[in-house]
Each structure stands twice: as C-alpha cells, then as structure tokens.
C-alpha cells in the first residue's frame, strides 16, 4: 500500500472541493525549540508535503537545523554559489515540489500550507518571510510558475474551551461529556474581521477537549469558510498512527513529529574542555547541519 493506512472516500471519488479538481500539494511545517535553560542547542525545522494526489495521505518529510530559537524557517528556499555550476538554488519547498512531480507525474497547481507553532505576535512576520520563500521556490523551478497559496496557522496553545449548551442532552455530547467531534465555531469568539475558526476534530477521551484554532492568514485559492473547515476536519481522519480522528490537521502533526525525531539525530555535545566559541552555542552564528535524510527514506513516513 506504499505506507498508506487510510484514504478519504471523498478523495477516491474526486469530490474534495478545491483539492480534487487540479493537482494540489498540502504542506505542514513546524519548528521545535530546545528546552528552557538549554542555550546551546539549535532549533529544528521540519516540513512535510503530500506526495499523492488526489488522496493527500502520504507525506514526505525534510528536516534542518537552524539558529537557536529562530522561528522563521531558514531553509524553505536558499541559493548559494558553486564554483562549477555557478548560482545554485535549493531548499525544502523546492525539493518537495520536485518529489511531488516525480511521484504523481504532475506539477502542483495549488498549494495549501499548514504552519504550526506560531504565536499571534509573529503571524505577519512569518507570513511575509515564508510566503516569499514559497514564491521564490516555485519561480526557481519554472519561469511564471506561481500556483496560488493558502497559508494557515494552526494553534493548540490557547485557553479556549467549548461546551454544549444543554448538559442534560446526551445526544449533543461525547461519551466523555465533551462536544462532538467535528464541532466548528467561527463567530462570536473569533476575530471580527479575519478568517479564523476553532475546530474540535477529535473525540475527547478524558478531561476537557481543547479545540485547535486555525487562522487563515493568506488565501489566494478563495476557500469559503465551509470548504476550509470541511477539508481540515476530513484530513484529521487520515492520520497514519491511529484509526481515530486527531485534534490537529495531520500535515502539521507530521511536521511536529519529524522535528521532534530529528533532535535525536544531532551529534552529542562536545566534551567540557572543548567549550563552544560563543555563549549561544551556535559557534558564532554557524549551525551544525543535521545528517541528511537518506534517499531511500525521503519518501517514506519514517517519523511516524
């Protein structure tokens, strides 16, 4: 089955709005930072992207190390000078777009980008930097290749909880007394002018469910609120690790797992007598790169 455990029925019947009609790639991205008090380790960024269309369930992942506590993903797009080949372009977005083309035989004509782990104060800084990197990566593959991008930030760290109106009506509740999976709130408690919504996509097992907060910062694909919410909720049923729906959209979840896993691949710290050259441990701004992901494993969901 090529590593696929589940596929959406809508995907097989080609009926997902704004995904099934033209080749669409769905990205997930996250950055994990070292623990508090650890001022020498780099931050690790991970980006995953769907490799099958129209199913959007199999995701290839790439990871890279970057400066300590840097939230913007530095390696989305990069250029460097090679003595033989001149200016060379690369980066994680470019590599994943090429890999999608090899896997499906089509170039993506629409991009949906789920970005995890961004606080509200950094929304527009991250959007400007990373959207620009996505555009440059596309343009480096073909002149005039600019697929429309939808950029969505996923947040789990907030204090909003949702409850049913009538505590005596068991039909509007889960076994655990939580709201039913698939509950969406996109008015009253959301931003008055921006496109955001709370989605509780999972069935709570214990305690009070925490809904995920999705903030659509940029939308060139003109999703309606219903289309975006339905797509996000449906994707939550395709998570490879379990047979239930999960609380966060799987591409963002996979990126988090890949970044967390990559920390184990880092070389152990040097011995005490070889102290690092700078107090923040990044050797005067140089970050030691992570070992490259092997070619055999690149298209496999090794991080699950």
C-alpha positions as CSV (number, residue, x, y, z in Angstrom):
1,X,0.0,0.0,0.0
2,X,3.1,2.3,-0.1
3,X,2.7,3.3,3.6
4,X,-0.9,4.4,3.3
5,X,-3.2,3.2,6.1
6,X,-6.3,5.2,5.3
7,X,-7.7,7.2,2.4
8,X,-10.6,9.6,2.4
9,X,-13.6,8.3,0.5
10,X,-14.1,11.8,-0.9
11,X,-10.6,11.7,-2.3
12,X,-11.2,8.4,-4.2
13,X,-14.5,9.8,-5.6
14,X,-12.7,13.0,-6.6
15,X,-15.1,15.2,-4.7
16,X,-13.0,17.3,-2.3
17,X,-13.7,20.9,-3.2
18,X,-10.6,22.9,-4.2
19,X,-8.3,19.8,-4.0
20,X,-9.7,17.2,-6.3
21,X,-10.2,19.5,-9.3
22,X,-6.5,20.2,-10.0
23,X,-3.2,18.8,-8.6
24,X,-2.9,20.1,-5.1
25,X,0.0,19.8,-2.6
26,X,-0.6,20.1,1.1
27,X,2.4,21.2,3.3
28,X,2.8,21.0,7.0
29,X,5.6,22.9,8.8
30,X,6.8,23.3,12.4
31,X,9.8,24.4,14.3
32,X,10.8,22.8,17.7
33,X,13.0,24.8,20.1
34,X,15.3,23.4,22.7
35,X,14.1,23.1,26.3
36,X,14.1,26.2,28.5
37,X,17.6,26.8,30.0
38,X,19.4,25.0,27.2
39,X,21.1,27.8,25.4
40,X,23.4,25.9,23.1
41,X,21.2,23.6,21.0
42,X,19.8,24.8,17.6
43,X,16.1,24.9,16.8
44,X,14.9,22.3,14.3
45,X,12.5,23.0,11.5
46,X,10.6,20.3,9.6
47,X,8.4,20.5,6.5
48,X,6.3,17.7,5.2
49,X,4.3,17.6,1.9
50,X,1.7,15.3,0.4
51,X,3.1,13.1,-2.3
52,X,-0.1,11.5,-3.7
53,X,-3.0,13.2,-5.4
54,X,-6.0,13.2,-5.2
55,X,-5.6,11.2,-1.9
56,X,-3.4,13.6,0.1
57,X,-2.5,11.0,2.7
58,X,1.2,10.1,2.1
59,X,3.7,12.8,3.2
60,X,7.4,13.1,2.6
61,X,9.4,14.9,5.3
62,X,12.6,17.0,5.4
63,X,14.3,18.5,8.5
64,X,17.0,21.1,9.0
65,X,18.8,22.7,12.0
66,X,18.8,26.5,12.3
67,X,19.8,29.2,14.8
68,X,18.8,28.9,18.4
69,X,15.1,29.9,19.0
70,X,14.7,31.2,15.4
71,X,11.0,30.8,14.5
72,X,11.3,31.6,10.7
73,X,12.2,28.5,8.7
74,X,15.5,29.5,7.1
75,X,15.8,26.6,4.6
76,X,12.5,26.8,2.8
77,X,14.4,28.4,-0.1
78,X,18.1,29.1,-0.4
79,X,20.7,29.9,-3.0
80,X,24.4,29.5,-2.9
81,X,27.4,29.9,-5.2
82,X,29.0,26.7,-6.5
83,X,32.5,27.1,-8.2
84,X,31.5,24.7,-11.0
85,X,27.8,25.3,-11.5
86,X,27.5,29.0,-10.6
87,X,24.5,30.0,-8.6
88,X,22.6,27.0,-7.3
89,X,19.0,27.1,-5.9
90,X,17.6,24.6,-3.3
91,X,15.6,24.4,-0.1
92,X,12.9,22.2,1.3
93,X,9.9,23.6,-0.6
94,X,11.7,23.2,-4.0
95,X,12.8,19.6,-3.1
96,X,9.3,18.6,-2.0
97,X,7.7,20.1,-5.2
98,X,10.1,18.2,-7.4
99,X,9.4,15.0,-5.4
100,X,5.6,15.6,-5.8
101,X,6.1,15.9,-9.6
102,X,8.1,12.6,-9.7
103,X,5.5,10.8,-7.6
104,X,2.4,12.0,-9.4
105,X,3.7,13.0,-12.8
106,X,2.0,16.4,-12.4
107,X,3.2,19.7,-11.1
108,X,1.2,21.2,-8.2
109,X,-1.2,23.9,-9.4
110,X,-2.4,24.8,-5.9
111,X,-0.6,25.0,-2.5
112,X,-2.1,24.7,1.0
113,X,0.4,25.4,3.7
114,X,-0.4,24.5,7.4
115,X,2.1,26.2,9.7
116,X,2.2,25.1,13.4
117,X,3.7,26.8,16.4
118,X,3.5,30.5,15.6
119,X,2.3,32.9,18.2
120,X,0.0,35.8,17.3
121,X,2.7,38.4,17.6
122,X,4.7,36.7,14.9
123,X,1.9,35.9,12.4
124,X,2.7,38.5,9.8
125,X,6.5,38.3,10.1
126,X,6.3,34.5,9.5
127,X,3.7,35.0,6.7
128,X,5.8,37.6,4.8
129,X,9.1,35.6,5.1
130,X,7.7,32.1,4.4
131,X,5.2,33.1,1.7
132,X,8.1,34.9,-0.1
133,X,10.2,31.7,0.2
134,X,7.4,29.6,-1.3
135,X,7.0,32.0,-4.2
136,X,10.8,32.0,-4.9
137,X,11.0,28.2,-4.7
138,X,8.2,27.9,-7.3
139,X,9.7,30.6,-9.6
140,X,13.1,28.8,-9.5
141,X,11.5,25.6,-11.0
142,X,9.9,27.3,-14.0
143,X,9.5,31.0,-15.0
144,X,5.9,32.2,-14.4
145,X,5.1,29.2,-12.2
146,X,3.2,30.7,-9.4
147,X,0.5,28.4,-8.0
148,X,-2.0,30.1,-5.7
149,X,-1.1,29.6,-2.0
150,X,-3.4,29.3,1.1
151,X,-1.4,29.9,4.3
152,X,-3.0,28.6,7.6
153,X,-1.5,28.9,11.1
154,X,-2.5,26.1,13.5
155,X,-2.5,26.8,17.2
156,X,-3.1,24.5,20.1
157,X,-1.7,26.6,23.0
158,X,-4.7,28.7,24.0
159,X,-7.2,28.8,26.8
160,X,-10.5,28.5,24.8
161,X,-12.7,25.6,25.7
162,X,-16.1,24.7,24.2
163,X,-19.1,23.2,26.0
164,X,-22.6,22.1,24.9
165,X,-25.4,24.4,25.7
166,X,-27.6,21.8,27.3
167,X,-25.7,19.5,29.8
168,X,-28.7,17.2,30.1
169,X,-29.0,16.4,26.4
170,X,-26.6,13.4,25.9
171,X,-27.1,13.4,22.1
172,X,-25.1,16.6,21.8
173,X,-22.2,15.2,23.8
174,X,-19.5,12.6,23.5
175,X,-19.1,9.6,25.9
176,X,-16.7,11.8,27.9
177,X,-19.2,14.7,28.2
178,X,-17.2,16.7,25.6
179,X,-18.6,18.4,22.4
180,X,-19.0,16.1,19.4
181,X,-16.0,15.7,17.0
182,X,-16.3,17.9,14.0
183,X,-17.7,20.9,16.0
184,X,-16.7,24.3,14.4
185,X,-17.1,27.7,15.9
186,X,-16.3,30.6,13.6
187,X,-18.4,33.5,15.0
188,X,-18.7,35.5,18.3
189,X,-15.4,34.4,19.9
190,X,-13.3,34.7,16.7
191,X,-11.6,37.7,15.2
192,X,-14.1,40.3,14.0
193,X,-12.6,40.7,10.5
194,X,-10.0,38.0,9.8
195,X,-10.6,34.4,8.6
196,X,-10.2,32.1,11.6
197,X,-12.1,29.3,13.3
198,X,-12.0,26.8,16.2
199,X,-12.3,23.2,15.2
200,X,-12.7,20.3,17.7
201,X,-12.0,17.4,15.2
202,X,-11.3,14.7,17.8
203,X,-13.4,12.8,20.2
204,X,-12.2,13.5,23.8
205,X,-11.2,10.5,25.8
206,X,-10.5,12.1,29.2
207,X,-10.7,15.7,30.5
208,X,-12.0,18.7,28.5
209,X,-11.2,18.7,24.8
210,X,-9.1,21.5,23.6
211,X,-10.1,22.7,20.1
212,X,-7.5,23.7,17.6
213,X,-7.5,27.3,16.4
214,X,-6.9,27.8,12.6
215,X,-6.1,31.2,11.3
216,X,-6.1,31.6,7.5
217,X,-3.5,34.4,7.0
218,X,-3.4,34.3,3.2
219,X,-5.8,32.7,0.8
220,X,-5.4,33.0,-3.0
221,X,-7.5,29.9,-3.6
222,X,-10.6,31.7,-2.3
223,X,-11.8,28.9,0.0
224,X,-15.2,29.5,1.6
225,X,-15.3,29.1,5.3
226,X,-17.3,25.8,4.9
227,X,-14.8,24.4,2.4
228,X,-11.7,25.2,4.5
229,X,-13.4,23.8,7.7
230,X,-14.6,20.6,6.0
231,X,-11.2,19.9,4.3
232,X,-9.4,20.4,7.6
233,X,-11.8,18.2,9.5
234,X,-11.7,15.5,6.9
235,X,-7.9,15.5,6.8
236,X,-7.9,14.8,10.6
237,X,-9.3,11.3,9.8
238,X,-6.2,10.4,7.7
239,X,-3.6,10.3,10.5
240,X,-1.4,7.3,10.0
241,X,-0.7,6.4,13.6
242,X,-4.2,5.6,14.7
243,X,-7.7,4.9,13.5
244,X,-9.4,7.8,15.2
245,X,-9.6,11.5,14.1
246,X,-6.9,13.6,15.7
247,X,-7.0,17.1,17.2
248,X,-4.6,18.8,14.8
249,X,-4.5,18.6,11.0
250,X,-2.1,15.7,10.1
251,X,0.4,17.6,7.9
252,X,1.1,19.9,10.9
253,X,1.2,16.9,13.2
254,X,3.7,15.1,11.0
255,X,5.9,18.1,10.8
256,X,5.9,18.3,14.6
257,X,6.8,14.6,14.8
258,X,9.6,14.9,12.2
259,X,11.2,17.9,14.0
260,X,11.0,16.1,17.4
261,X,12.5,13.0,15.9
262,X,15.4,14.9,14.2
263,X,16.6,16.1,17.6
264,X,17.8,12.5,18.3
265,X,19.9,12.6,15.1
266,X,22.0,15.5,16.3
267,X,25.6,14.8,17.2
268,X,26.2,14.7,21.0
269,X,27.6,17.9,22.5
270,X,31.4,18.2,22.6
271,X,33.2,17.5,25.9
272,X,33.6,20.1,28.6
273,X,37.2,21.1,27.8
274,X,36.2,22.0,24.2
275,X,33.8,24.7,25.1
276,X,31.8,26.3,22.3
277,X,33.1,29.5,20.7
278,X,30.0,31.6,21.6
279,X,27.7,31.8,24.6
280,X,24.6,30.9,22.5
281,X,26.4,27.8,21.3
282,X,25.9,28.3,17.6
283,X,29.7,28.8,17.0
284,X,29.5,32.5,16.1
285,X,26.3,32.1,14.0
286,X,27.2,28.8,12.3
287,X,24.7,26.0,13.0
288,X,26.0,22.4,12.6
289,X,23.8,20.8,9.9
290,X,21.8,17.7,10.7
291,X,22.8,14.4,8.9
292,X,20.9,14.3,5.6
293,X,17.8,12.1,5.3
294,X,18.8,9.1,3.2
295,X,17.3,8.9,-0.3
296,X,15.6,5.6,0.4
297,X,13.8,7.1,3.4
298,X,12.9,10.5,2.0
299,X,9.6,9.4,0.5
300,X,8.6,7.2,3.4
301,X,6.9,8.4,6.5
302,X,9.8,7.4,8.8
303,X,8.9,9.9,11.5
304,X,5.6,8.1,12.4
